[in-house]
Amino acid sequence: MLEYTLSIIKPDAVERNLIGDINSVFEKNDLKIVAQKMLLLARRDAEIFYQIHKDRSFFNELCDYMTSGPVVVQVLKGKNAVKKNRNLMGATNPENAEENTIRKLFGISVEKNSVHGSDSDKNAKIEINFFFSQKEILD
């Protein structure tokens, strides 16, 4: 089943000029980039986007990090895109990620793990709508 999912290339990866390398992983694994833009998240936007974590100890650090530099937000399309992207990203902690996953290849730490991806089809729809209008998704 064709699905859409959101991907964010985080500030650490943008700063290290890894956008093309990460996009290449998606494209080589049959995920088509149908929307993409670079932006600097406002603190309030980061707080809203990550509100699911608002009661967790790392919430403020996460928001600080996600607003520390530009990010690249993307909509990926493909067969079972949510699951495929989660598998391509690898474990949250790059040390625990499987070989050749994005986080194993490019992640620095649990905090600076280079990418975010939607964790469910339901959240993918919410997250995509947070960043993109329908006219920005070129299918």
Phi and psi in radians as a Rosetta constraint file:
Dihedral C 1 N 2 CA 2 C 2 CIRCULARHARMONIC -1.275 0.35
Dihedral N 2 CA 2 C 2 N 3 CIRCULARHARMONIC 2.318 0.35
Dihedral C 2 N 3 CA 3 C 3 CIRCULARHARMONIC -2.334 0.35
Dihedral N 3 CA 3 C 3 N 4 CIRCULARHARMONIC 2.926 0.35
Dihedral C 3 N 4 CA 4 C 4 CIRCULARHARMONIC -2.071 0.35
Dihedral N 4 CA 4 C 4 N 5 CIRCULARHARMONIC 2.569 0.35
Dihedral C 4 N 5 CA 5 C 5 CIRCULARHARMONIC -2.532 0.35
Dihedral N 5 CA 5 C 5 N 6 CIRCULARHARMONIC 2.751 0.35
Dihedral C 5 N 6 CA 6 C 6 CIRCULARHARMONIC -1.699 0.35
Dihedral N 6 CA 6 C 6 N 7 CIRCULARHARMONIC 2.449 0.35
Dihedral C 6 N 7 CA 7 C 7 CIRCULARHARMONIC -2.229 0.35
Dihedral N 7 CA 7 C 7 N 8 CIRCULARHARMONIC 2.452 0.35
Dihedral C 7 N 8 CA 8 C 8 CIRCULARHARMONIC -2.150 0.35
Dihedral N 8 CA 8 C 8 N 9 CIRCULARHARMONIC 2.199 0.35
Dihedral C 8 N 9 CA 9 C 9 CIRCULARHARMONIC -1.551 0.35
Dihedral N 9 CA 9 C 9 N 10 CIRCULARHARMONIC 2.024 0.35
Dihedral C 9 N 10 CA 10 C 10 CIRCULARHARMONIC -1.374 0.35
Dihedral N 10 CA 10 C 10 N 11 CIRCULARHARMONIC 2.910 0.35
Dihedral C 10 N 11 CA 11 C 11 CIRCULARHARMONIC -0.920 0.35
Dihedral N 11 CA 11 C 11 N 12 CIRCULARHARMONIC -0.658 0.35
Dihedral C 11 N 12 CA 12 C 12 CIRCULARHARMONIC -1.112 0.35
Dihedral N 12 CA 12 C 12 N 13 CIRCULARHARMONIC -0.684 0.35
Dihedral C 12 N 13 CA 13 C 13 CIRCULARHARMONIC -1.308 0.35
Dihedral N 13 CA 13 C 13 N 14 CIRCULARHARMONIC -0.653 0.35
Dihedral C 13 N 14 CA 14 C 14 CIRCULARHARMONIC -1.109 0.35
Dihedral N 14 CA 14 C 14 N 15 CIRCULARHARMONIC -0.784 0.35
Dihedral C 14 N 15 CA 15 C 15 CIRCULARHARMONIC -1.050 0.35
Dihedral N 15 CA 15 C 15 N 16 CIRCULARHARMONIC -0.603 0.35
Dihedral C 15 N 16 CA 16 C 16 CIRCULARHARMONIC -1.572 0.35
Dihedral N 16 CA 16 C 16 N 17 CIRCULARHARMONIC 0.182 0.35
Dihedral C 16 N 17 CA 17 C 17 CIRCULARHARMONIC 1.062 0.35
Dihedral N 17 CA 17 C 17 N 18 CIRCULARHARMONIC 0.790 0.35
Dihedral C 17 N 18 CA 18 C 18 CIRCULARHARMONIC -1.824 0.35
Dihedral N 18 CA 18 C 18 N 19 CIRCULARHARMONIC 0.158 0.35
Dihedral C 18 N 19 CA 19 C 19 CIRCULARHARMONIC -0.982 0.35
Dihedral N 19 CA 19 C 19 N 20 CIRCULARHARMONIC -0.869 0.35
Dihedral C 19 N 20 CA 20 C 20 CIRCULARHARMONIC -1.116 0.35
Dihedral N 20 CA 20 C 20 N 21 CIRCULARHARMONIC -0.706 0.35
Dihedral C 20 N 21 CA 21 C 21 CIRCULARHARMONIC -1.095 0.35
Dihedral N 21 CA 21 C 21 N 22 CIRCULARHARMONIC -0.766 0.35
Dihedral C 21 N 22 CA 22 C 22 CIRCULARHARMONIC -1.198 0.35
Dihedral N 22 CA 22 C 22 N 23 CIRCULARHARMONIC -0.764 0.35
Dihedral C 22 N 23 CA 23 C 23 CIRCULARHARMONIC -1.022 0.35
Dihedral N 23 CA 23 C 23 N 24 CIRCULARHARMONIC -0.642 0.35
Dihedral C 23 N 24 CA 24 C 24 CIRCULARHARMONIC -1.088 0.35
Dihedral N 24 CA 24 C 24 N 25 CIRCULARHARMONIC -0.674 0.35
Dihedral C 24 N 25 CA 25 C 25 CIRCULARHARMONIC -1.073 0.35
Dihedral N 25 CA 25 C 25 N 26 CIRCULARHARMONIC -0.787 0.35
Dihedral C 25 N 26 CA 26 C 26 CIRCULARHARMONIC -1.048 0.35
Dihedral N 26 CA 26 C 26 N 27 CIRCULARHARMONIC -0.874 0.35
Dihedral C 26 N 27 CA 27 C 27 CIRCULARHARMONIC -1.159 0.35
Dihedral N 27 CA 27 C 27 N 28 CIRCULARHARMONIC -0.643 0.35
Dihedral C 27 N 28 CA 28 C 28 CIRCULARHARMONIC -1.207 0.35
Dihedral N 28 CA 28 C 28 N 29 CIRCULARHARMONIC -0.265 0.35
Dihedral C 28 N 29 CA 29 C 29 CIRCULARHARMONIC -1.978 0.35
Dihedral N 29 CA 29 C 29 N 30 CIRCULARHARMONIC 0.509 0.35
Dihedral C 29 N 30 CA 30 C 30 CIRCULARHARMONIC 1.095 0.35
Dihedral N 30 CA 30 C 30 N 31 CIRCULARHARMONIC 0.545 0.35
Dihedral C 30 N 31 CA 31 C 31 CIRCULARHARMONIC -1.871 0.35
Dihedral N 31 CA 31 C 31 N 32 CIRCULARHARMONIC 2.089 0.35
Dihedral C 31 N 32 CA 32 C 32 CIRCULARHARMONIC -1.609 0.35
Dihedral N 32 CA 32 C 32 N 33 CIRCULARHARMONIC 2.300 0.35
Dihedral C 32 N 33 CA 33 C 33 CIRCULARHARMONIC -1.457 0.35
Dihedral N 33 CA 33 C 33 N 34 CIRCULARHARMONIC 1.933 0.35
Dihedral C 33 N 34 CA 34 C 34 CIRCULARHARMONIC -1.848 0.35
Dihedral N 34 CA 34 C 34 N 35 CIRCULARHARMONIC -0.077 0.35
Dihedral C 34 N 35 CA 35 C 35 CIRCULARHARMONIC -2.793 0.35
Dihedral N 35 CA 35 C 35 N 36 CIRCULARHARMONIC 2.505 0.35
Dihedral C 35 N 36 CA 36 C 36 CIRCULARHARMONIC -2.815 0.35
Dihedral N 36 CA 36 C 36 N 37 CIRCULARHARMONIC 2.362 0.35
Dihedral C 36 N 37 CA 37 C 37 CIRCULARHARMONIC -2.713 0.35
Dihedral N 37 CA 37 C 37 N 38 CIRCULARHARMONIC 2.633 0.35
Dihedral C 37 N 38 CA 38 C 38 CIRCULARHARMONIC -1.730 0.35
Dihedral N 38 CA 38 C 38 N 39 CIRCULARHARMONIC 2.414 0.35
Dihedral C 38 N 39 CA 39 C 39 CIRCULARHARMONIC -2.686 0.35
Dihedral N 39 CA 39 C 39 N 40 CIRCULARHARMONIC 2.864 0.35
Dihedral C 39 N 40 CA 40 C 40 CIRCULARHARMONIC -1.873 0.35
Dihedral N 40 CA 40 C 40 N 41 CIRCULARHARMONIC 1.988 0.35
Dihedral C 40 N 41 CA 41 C 41 CIRCULARHARMONIC -1.198 0.35
Dihedral N 41 CA 41 C 41 N 42 CIRCULARHARMONIC 2.307 0.35
Dihedral C 41 N 42 CA 42 C 42 CIRCULARHARMONIC -1.292 0.35
Dihedral N 42 CA 42 C 42 N 43 CIRCULARHARMONIC 2.657 0.35
Dihedral C 42 N 43 CA 43 C 43 CIRCULARHARMONIC -0.956 0.35
Dihedral N 43 CA 43 C 43 N 44 CIRCULARHARMONIC -0.775 0.35
Dihedral C 43 N 44 CA 44 C 44 CIRCULARHARMONIC -1.095 0.35
Dihedral N 44 CA 44 C 44 N 45 CIRCULARHARMONIC -0.697 0.35
Dihedral C 44 N 45 CA 45 C 45 CIRCULARHARMONIC -1.119 0.35
Dihedral N 45 CA 45 C 45 N 46 CIRCULARHARMONIC -0.720 0.35
Dihedral C 45 N 46 CA 46 C 46 CIRCULARHARMONIC -1.104 0.35
Dihedral N 46 CA 46 C 46 N 47 CIRCULARHARMONIC -0.727 0.35
Dihedral C 46 N 47 CA 47 C 47 CIRCULARHARMONIC -1.108 0.35
Dihedral N 47 CA 47 C 47 N 48 CIRCULARHARMONIC -0.707 0.35
Dihedral C 47 N 48 CA 48 C 48 CIRCULARHARMONIC -1.198 0.35
Dihedral N 48 CA 48 C 48 N 49 CIRCULARHARMONIC -0.817 0.35
Dihedral C 48 N 49 CA 49 C 49 CIRCULARHARMONIC -1.056 0.35
Dihedral N 49 CA 49 C 49 N 50 CIRCULARHARMONIC -0.721 0.35
Dihedral C 49 N 50 CA 50 C 50 CIRCULARHARMONIC -1.742 0.35
Dihedral N 50 CA 50 C 50 N 51 CIRCULARHARMONIC 0.394 0.35
Dihedral C 50 N 51 CA 51 C 51 CIRCULARHARMONIC -1.011 0.35
Dihedral N 51 CA 51 C 51 N 52 CIRCULARHARMONIC -0.434 0.35
Dihedral C 51 N 52 CA 52 C 52 CIRCULARHARMONIC -1.026 0.35
Dihedral N 52 CA 52 C 52 N 53 CIRCULARHARMONIC -0.423 0.35
Dihedral C 52 N 53 CA 53 C 53 CIRCULARHARMONIC -1.797 0.35
Dihedral N 53 CA 53 C 53 N 54 CIRCULARHARMONIC 0.174 0.35
Dihedral C 53 N 54 CA 54 C 54 CIRCULARHARMONIC -1.030 0.35
Dihedral N 54 CA 54 C 54 N 55 CIRCULARHARMONIC -0.453 0.35
Dihedral C 54 N 55 CA 55 C 55 CIRCULARHARMONIC -1.681 0.35
Dihedral N 55 CA 55 C 55 N 56 CIRCULARHARMONIC 0.072 0.35
Dihedral C 55 N 56 CA 56 C 56 CIRCULARHARMONIC -1.573 0.35
Dihedral N 56 CA 56 C 56 N 57 CIRCULARHARMONIC 2.674 0.35
Dihedral C 56 N 57 CA 57 C 57 CIRCULARHARMONIC -1.109 0.35
Dihedral N 57 CA 57 C 57 N 58 CIRCULARHARMONIC -0.447 0.35
Dihedral C 57 N 58 CA 58 C 58 CIRCULARHARMONIC -1.611 0.35
Dihedral N 58 CA 58 C 58 N 59 CIRCULARHARMONIC 0.036 0.35
Dihedral C 58 N 59 CA 59 C 59 CIRCULARHARMONIC -0.969 0.35
Dihedral N 59 CA 59 C 59 N 60 CIRCULARHARMONIC -0.900 0.35
Dihedral C 59 N 60 CA 60 C 60 CIRCULARHARMONIC -1.117 0.35
Dihedral N 60 CA 60 C 60 N 61 CIRCULARHARMONIC -0.715 0.35
Dihedral C 60 N 61 CA 61 C 61 CIRCULARHARMONIC -1.121 0.35
Dihedral N 61 CA 61 C 61 N 62 CIRCULARHARMONIC -0.690 0.35
Dihedral C 61 N 62 CA 62 C 62 CIRCULARHARMONIC -1.078 0.35
Dihedral N 62 CA 62 C 62 N 63 CIRCULARHARMONIC -0.816 0.35
Dihedral C 62 N 63 CA 63 C 63 CIRCULARHARMONIC -1.140 0.35
Dihedral N 63 CA 63 C 63 N 64 CIRCULARHARMONIC -0.702 0.35
Dihedral C 63 N 64 CA 64 C 64 CIRCULARHARMONIC -1.026 0.35
Dihedral N 64 CA 64 C 64 N 65 CIRCULARHARMONIC -0.827 0.35
Dihedral C 64 N 65 CA 65 C 65 CIRCULARHARMONIC -1.108 0.35
Dihedral N 65 CA 65 C 65 N 66 CIRCULARHARMONIC -0.814 0.35
Dihedral C 65 N 66 CA 66 C 66 CIRCULARHARMONIC -1.216 0.35
Dihedral N 66 CA 66 C 66 N 67 CIRCULARHARMONIC -0.236 0.35
Dihedral C 66 N 67 CA 67 C 67 CIRCULARHARMONIC -1.867 0.35
Dihedral N 67 CA 67 C 67 N 68 CIRCULARHARMONIC 0.126 0.35
Dihedral C 67 N 68 CA 68 C 68 CIRCULARHARMONIC -1.392 0.35
Dihedral N 68 CA 68 C 68 N 69 CIRCULARHARMONIC -0.232 0.35
Dihedral C 68 N 69 CA 69 C 69 CIRCULARHARMONIC -3.026 0.35
Dihedral N 69 CA 69 C 69 N 70 CIRCULARHARMONIC 3.076 0.35
Dihedral C 69 N 70 CA 70 C 70 CIRCULARHARMONIC -1.073 0.35
Dihedral N 70 CA 70 C 70 N 71 CIRCULARHARMONIC 2.617 0.35
Dihedral C 70 N 71 CA 71 C 71 CIRCULARHARMONIC -2.169 0.35
Dihedral N 71 CA 71 C 71 N 72 CIRCULARHARMONIC 2.815 0.35
Dihedral C 71 N 72 CA 72 C 72 CIRCULARHARMONIC -2.030 0.35
Dihedral N 72 CA 72 C 72 N 73 CIRCULARHARMONIC 2.044 0.35
Dihedral C 72 N 73 CA 73 C 73 CIRCULARHARMONIC -1.740 0.35
Dihedral N 73 CA 73 C 73 N 74 CIRCULARHARMONIC 2.469 0.35
Dihedral C 73 N 74 CA 74 C 74 CIRCULARHARMONIC -2.491 0.35
Dihedral N 74 CA 74 C 74 N 75 CIRCULARHARMONIC 2.660 0.35
Dihedral C 74 N 75 CA 75 C 75 CIRCULARHARMONIC -1.925 0.35
Dihedral N 75 CA 75 C 75 N 76 CIRCULARHARMONIC 2.185 0.35
Dihedral C 75 N 76 CA 76 C 76 CIRCULARHARMONIC -1.881 0.35
Dihedral N 76 CA 76 C 76 N 77 CIRCULARHARMONIC 2.478 0.35
Dihedral C 76 N 77 CA 77 C 77 CIRCULARHARMONIC -2.194 0.35
Dihedral N 77 CA 77 C 77 N 78 CIRCULARHARMONIC 2.415 0.35
Dihedral C 77 N 78 CA 78 C 78 CIRCULARHARMONIC 3.039 0.35
Dihedral N 78 CA 78 C 78 N 79 CIRCULARHARMONIC 3.069 0.35
Dihedral C 78 N 79 CA 79 C 79 CIRCULARHARMONIC -1.171 0.35
Dihedral N 79 CA 79 C 79 N 80 CIRCULARHARMONIC 2.174 0.35
Dihedral C 79 N 80 CA 80 C 80 CIRCULARHARMONIC 0.863 0.35
Dihedral N 80 CA 80 C 80 N 81 CIRCULARHARMONIC 0.846 0.35
Dihedral C 80 N 81 CA 81 C 81 CIRCULARHARMONIC -1.022 0.35
Dihedral N 81 CA 81 C 81 N 82 CIRCULARHARMONIC -0.689 0.35
Dihedral C 81 N 82 CA 82 C 82 CIRCULARHARMONIC -1.080 0.35
Dihedral N 82 CA 82 C 82 N 83 CIRCULARHARMONIC -0.936 0.35
Dihedral C 82 N 83 CA 83 C 83 CIRCULARHARMONIC -1.129 0.35
Dihedral N 83 CA 83 C 83 N 84 CIRCULARHARMONIC -0.748 0.35
Dihedral C 83 N 84 CA 84 C 84 CIRCULARHARMONIC -1.064 0.35
Dihedral N 84 CA 84 C 84 N 85 CIRCULARHARMONIC -0.780 0.35
Dihedral C 84 N 85 CA 85 C 85 CIRCULARHARMONIC -1.127 0.35
Dihedral N 85 CA 85 C 85 N 86 CIRCULARHARMONIC -0.710 0.35
Dihedral C 85 N 86 CA 86 C 86 CIRCULARHARMONIC -1.047 0.35
Dihedral N 86 CA 86 C 86 N 87 CIRCULARHARMONIC -0.740 0.35
Dihedral C 86 N 87 CA 87 C 87 CIRCULARHARMONIC -1.156 0.35
Dihedral N 87 CA 87 C 87 N 88 CIRCULARHARMONIC -0.699 0.35
Dihedral C 87 N 88 CA 88 C 88 CIRCULARHARMONIC -1.171 0.35
Dihedral N 88 CA 88 C 88 N 89 CIRCULARHARMONIC -0.588 0.35
Dihedral C 88 N 89 CA 89 C 89 CIRCULARHARMONIC -1.179 0.35
Dihedral N 89 CA 89 C 89 N 90 CIRCULARHARMONIC -0.778 0.35
Dihedral C 89 N 90 CA 90 C 90 CIRCULARHARMONIC 1.542 0.35
Dihedral N 90 CA 90 C 90 N 91 CIRCULARHARMONIC -3.127 0.35
Dihedral C 90 N 91 CA 91 C 91 CIRCULARHARMONIC -1.072 0.35
Dihedral N 91 CA 91 C 91 N 92 CIRCULARHARMONIC 2.640 0.35
Dihedral C 91 N 92 CA 92 C 92 CIRCULARHARMONIC -0.950 0.35
Dihedral N 92 CA 92 C 92 N 93 CIRCULARHARMONIC -0.751 0.35
Dihedral C 92 N 93 CA 93 C 93 CIRCULARHARMONIC -1.524 0.35
Dihedral N 93 CA 93 C 93 N 94 CIRCULARHARMONIC 2.008 0.35
Dihedral C 93 N 94 CA 94 C 94 CIRCULARHARMONIC -0.946 0.35
Dihedral N 94 CA 94 C 94 N 95 CIRCULARHARMONIC -0.525 0.35
Dihedral C 94 N 95 CA 95 C 95 CIRCULARHARMONIC -1.137 0.35
Dihedral N 95 CA 95 C 95 N 96 CIRCULARHARMONIC -0.483 0.35
Dihedral C 95 N 96 CA 96 C 96 CIRCULARHARMONIC -1.701 0.35
Dihedral N 96 CA 96 C 96 N 97 CIRCULARHARMONIC -0.081 0.35
Dihedral C 96 N 97 CA 97 C 97 CIRCULARHARMONIC -1.304 0.35
Dihedral N 97 CA 97 C 97 N 98 CIRCULARHARMONIC 2.578 0.35
Dihedral C 97 N 98 CA 98 C 98 CIRCULARHARMONIC -1.202 0.35
Dihedral N 98 CA 98 C 98 N 99 CIRCULARHARMONIC 2.717 0.35
Dihedral C 98 N 99 CA 99 C 99 CIRCULARHARMONIC -0.966 0.35
Dihedral N 99 CA 99 C 99 N 100 CIRCULARHARMONIC 2.535 0.35
Dihedral C 99 N 100 CA 100 C 100 CIRCULARHARMONIC 1.171 0.35
Dihedral N 100 CA 100 C 100 N 101 CIRCULARHARMONIC 0.185 0.35
Dihedral C 100 N 101 CA 101 C 101 CIRCULARHARMONIC -1.456 0.35
Dihedral N 101 CA 101 C 101 N 102 CIRCULARHARMONIC 2.792 0.35
Dihedral C 101 N 102 CA 102 C 102 CIRCULARHARMONIC -1.009 0.35
Dihedral N 102 CA 102 C 102 N 103 CIRCULARHARMONIC -0.788 0.35
Dihedral C 102 N 103 CA 103 C 103 CIRCULARHARMONIC -1.208 0.35
Dihedral N 103 CA 103 C 103 N 104 CIRCULARHARMONIC -0.591 0.35
Dihedral C 103 N 104 CA 104 C 104 CIRCULARHARMONIC -1.189 0.35
Dihedral N 104 CA 104 C 104 N 105 CIRCULARHARMONIC -0.733 0.35
Dihedral C 104 N 105 CA 105 C 105 CIRCULARHARMONIC -1.248 0.35
Dihedral N 105 CA 105 C 105 N 106 CIRCULARHARMONIC -0.691 0.35
Dihedral C 105 N 106 CA 106 C 106 CIRCULARHARMONIC -2.158 0.35
Dihedral N 106 CA 106 C 106 N 107 CIRCULARHARMONIC -0.312 0.35
Dihedral C 106 N 107 CA 107 C 107 CIRCULARHARMONIC -1.188 0.35
Dihedral N 107 CA 107 C 107 N 108 CIRCULARHARMONIC 2.590 0.35
Dihedral C 107 N 108 CA 108 C 108 CIRCULARHARMONIC -1.791 0.35
Dihedral N 108 CA 108 C 108 N 109 CIRCULARHARMONIC -0.708 0.35
Dihedral C 108 N 109 CA 109 C 109 CIRCULARHARMONIC -2.769 0.35
Dihedral N 109 CA 109 C 109 N 110 CIRCULARHARMONIC 3.122 0.35
Dihedral C 109 N 110 CA 110 C 110 CIRCULARHARMONIC -1.013 0.35
Dihedral N 110 CA 110 C 110 N 111 CIRCULARHARMONIC -0.737 0.35
Dihedral C 110 N 111 CA 111 C 111 CIRCULARHARMONIC -1.270 0.35
Dihedral N 111 CA 111 C 111 N 112 CIRCULARHARMONIC -0.763 0.35
Dihedral C 111 N 112 CA 112 C 112 CIRCULARHARMONIC -1.836 0.35
Dihedral N 112 CA 112 C 112 N 113 CIRCULARHARMONIC 1.210 0.35
Dihedral C 112 N 113 CA 113 C 113 CIRCULARHARMONIC -1.784 0.35
Dihedral N 113 CA 113 C 113 N 114 CIRCULARHARMONIC 0.287 0.35
Dihedral C 113 N 114 CA 114 C 114 CIRCULARHARMONIC 1.332 0.35
Dihedral N 114 CA 114 C 114 N 115 CIRCULARHARMONIC -0.540 0.35
Dihedral C 114 N 115 CA 115 C 115 CIRCULARHARMONIC -2.517 0.35
Dihedral N 115 CA 115 C 115 N 116 CIRCULARHARMONIC 2.690 0.35
Dihedral C 115 N 116 CA 116 C 116 CIRCULARHARMONIC -2.134 0.35
Dihedral N 116 CA 116 C 116 N 117 CIRCULARHARMONIC 2.540 0.35
Dihedral C 116 N 117 CA 117 C 117 CIRCULARHARMONIC -2.497 0.35
Dihedral N 117 CA 117 C 117 N 118 CIRCULARHARMONIC 2.546 0.35
Dihedral C 117 N 118 CA 118 C 118 CIRCULARHARMONIC -0.983 0.35
Dihedral N 118 CA 118 C 118 N 119 CIRCULARHARMONIC 2.508 0.35
Dihedral C 118 N 119 CA 119 C 119 CIRCULARHARMONIC -1.743 0.35
Dihedral N 119 CA 119 C 119 N 120 CIRCULARHARMONIC -0.064 0.35
Dihedral C 119 N 120 CA 120 C 120 CIRCULARHARMONIC -2.781 0.35
Dihedral N 120 CA 120 C 120 N 121 CIRCULARHARMONIC 2.844 0.35
Dihedral C 120 N 121 CA 121 C 121 CIRCULARHARMONIC -1.082 0.35
Dihedral N 121 CA 121 C 121 N 122 CIRCULARHARMONIC -0.718 0.35
Dihedral C 121 N 122 CA 122 C 122 CIRCULARHARMONIC -1.052 0.35
Dihedral N 122 CA 122 C 122 N 123 CIRCULARHARMONIC -0.850 0.35
Dihedral C 122 N 123 CA 123 C 123 CIRCULARHARMONIC -1.206 0.35
Dihedral N 123 CA 123 C 123 N 124 CIRCULARHARMONIC -0.535 0.35
Dihedral C 123 N 124 CA 124 C 124 CIRCULARHARMONIC -1.038 0.35
Dihedral N 124 CA 124 C 124 N 125 CIRCULARHARMONIC -0.784 0.35
Dihedral C 124 N 125 CA 125 C 125 CIRCULARHARMONIC -1.072 0.35
Dihedral N 125 CA 125 C 125 N 126 CIRCULARHARMONIC -0.787 0.35
Dihedral C 125 N 126 CA 126 C 126 CIRCULARHARMONIC -1.095 0.35
Dihedral N 126 CA 126 C 126 N 127 CIRCULARHARMONIC -0.819 0.35
Dihedral C 126 N 127 CA 127 C 127 CIRCULARHARMONIC -1.184 0.35
Dihedral N 127 CA 127 C 127 N 128 CIRCULARHARMONIC -0.701 0.35
Dihedral C 127 N 128 CA 128 C 128 CIRCULARHARMONIC -1.071 0.35
Dihedral N 128 CA 128 C 128 N 129 CIRCULARHARMONIC -0.800 0.35
Dihedral C 128 N 129 CA 129 C 129 CIRCULARHARMONIC -1.148 0.35
Dihedral N 129 CA 129 C 129 N 130 CIRCULARHARMONIC -0.418 0.35
Dihedral C 129 N 130 CA 130 C 130 CIRCULARHARMONIC -1.141 0.35
Dihedral N 130 CA 130 C 130 N 131 CIRCULARHARMONIC -0.667 0.35
Dihedral C 130 N 131 CA 131 C 131 CIRCULARHARMONIC -1.832 0.35
Dihedral N 131 CA 131 C 131 N 132 CIRCULARHARMONIC -0.409 0.35
Dihedral C 131 N 132 CA 132 C 132 CIRCULARHARMONIC -2.278 0.35
Dihedral N 132 CA 132 C 132 N 133 CIRCULARHARMONIC 2.510 0.35
Dihedral C 132 N 133 CA 133 C 133 CIRCULARHARMONIC -1.564 0.35
Dihedral N 133 CA 133 C 133 N 134 CIRCULARHARMONIC 2.818 0.35
Dihedral C 133 N 134 CA 134 C 134 CIRCULARHARMONIC -1.007 0.35
Dihedral N 134 CA 134 C 134 N 135 CIRCULARHARMONIC -0.626 0.35
Dihedral C 134 N 135 CA 135 C 135 CIRCULARHARMONIC -1.229 0.35
Dihedral N 135 CA 135 C 135 N 136 CIRCULARHARMONIC -0.238 0.35
Dihedral C 135 N 136 CA 136 C 136 CIRCULARHARMONIC -1.529 0.35
Dihedral N 136 CA 136 C 136 N 137 CIRCULARHARMONIC -0.199 0.35
Dihedral C 136 N 137 CA 137 C 137 CIRCULARHARMONIC -1.677 0.35
Dihedral N 137 CA 137 C 137 N 138 CIRCULARHARMONIC 1.877 0.35
Dihedral C 137 N 138 CA 138 C 138 CIRCULARHARMONIC -1.743 0.35
Dihedral N 138 CA 138 C 138 N 139 CIRCULARHARMONIC 1.855 0.35
